[in-house]
Amino acid sequence: MTANEHDRFFVPAVSGRFERRLIADLAAGRCAAIRVPDFFSPDECALVMNALLKVEFAAYGRARVWPEVMRFGVGVSDHRHNGTISEEYWAAVDESRRAWEELSLPFDPFELCRTRLGADLPQPVEVARHDGRVMGAGVAREPNQGFLVHFDDAQREFSDGFLDANVICQFAFNLYLSVPDSGGETVVWRHRWHPADDKHKPAGSYGFKESVVGDAESFQMIPRIGEAVLLEPRYFHAVRPSGGGRRIALGFSVSMTDTGQLLTWG
């Protein structure tokens, strides 16, 4: 493919809701992301943001995630050991649930995301289970210094049997609650991991040097308050540093099972 050619399937689709046909397109590779503006109303975003402004965010493990990314809630990626979930994850999940409940919001923001995400689907979107135990619902992330170029693929990161379901593909979900004055774009490249790519990855880091994507085709998505994005995370992607203001989004991973149901996990 030359620099002037474009893959018609490597595009972000835009819709007023997460349509069943678009989710099928994303699973089949007929689009690379789905963007839904106004997924949350300004009032809903403000309610969650005002509550989050009163709590302290913690950093992901700095040895693995640098530049620093802040979060409220728990992510399973910090509790991976030799391809399995460490026992400490479950205590962290319980603590995270309590912390979100203590915000005393009039609604559960992750439950509302799941309900609206699955509104056009035949089965409800539910939180995934591992060995019968309910996993974390999601995380509020604040990557003001950006995310390095990386990809997400639980099938490579974890051993078989990660979820109590037969998984056929994985998505990443983000809902923007607050956006910076400038920057903070999500960039997605038409490049998936190859073993040779690891020479571009510093030891111990989750991310890669940008040289890993070379001259691959790309698109970027500017974050907008209230917009939700569902994307194909096996494509290499990154978040650019913010230029003033806080970039905070609710996020979780989504797996599609062999029955077509969507399961989420943080």
Sequence and secondary structure as in RCSB ss.txt:
>XXXX:A:sequence
MTANEHDRFFVPAVSGRFERRLIADLAAGRCAAIRVPDFFSPDECALVMNALLKVEFAAYGRARVWPEVMRFGVG
VSDHRHNGTISEEYWAAVDESRRAWEELSLPFDPFELCRTRLGADLPQPVEVARHDGRVMGAGVAREPNQGFLVH
FDDAQREFSDGFLDANVICQFAFNLYLSVPDSGGETVVWRHRWHPADDKHKPAGSYGFKESVVGDAESFQMIPRI
GEAVLLEPRYFHAVRPSGGGRRIALGFSVSMTDTGQLLTWG
>XXXX:A:secstr
  TT   TTSSEEE SS  HHHHHHHHHTS SEEEETTSS HHHHHHHHHHHTTS  EE  TTTS S  EEEE  
GGGGEETTEE THHHHHHHHHHHHHHTT  SS HHHHHHHHHTTTSSS  EE EETTEE    EEEE TT EEEE
   HHHHS S SSSS EEEEEEEEEEEE  SSB  EEEEEEE  GGGGGGS TT SSB GGGGTT  EEEE   T
T EEEE TTEEEEE  BSSS  EEEEEEEEEETTS EEEE 
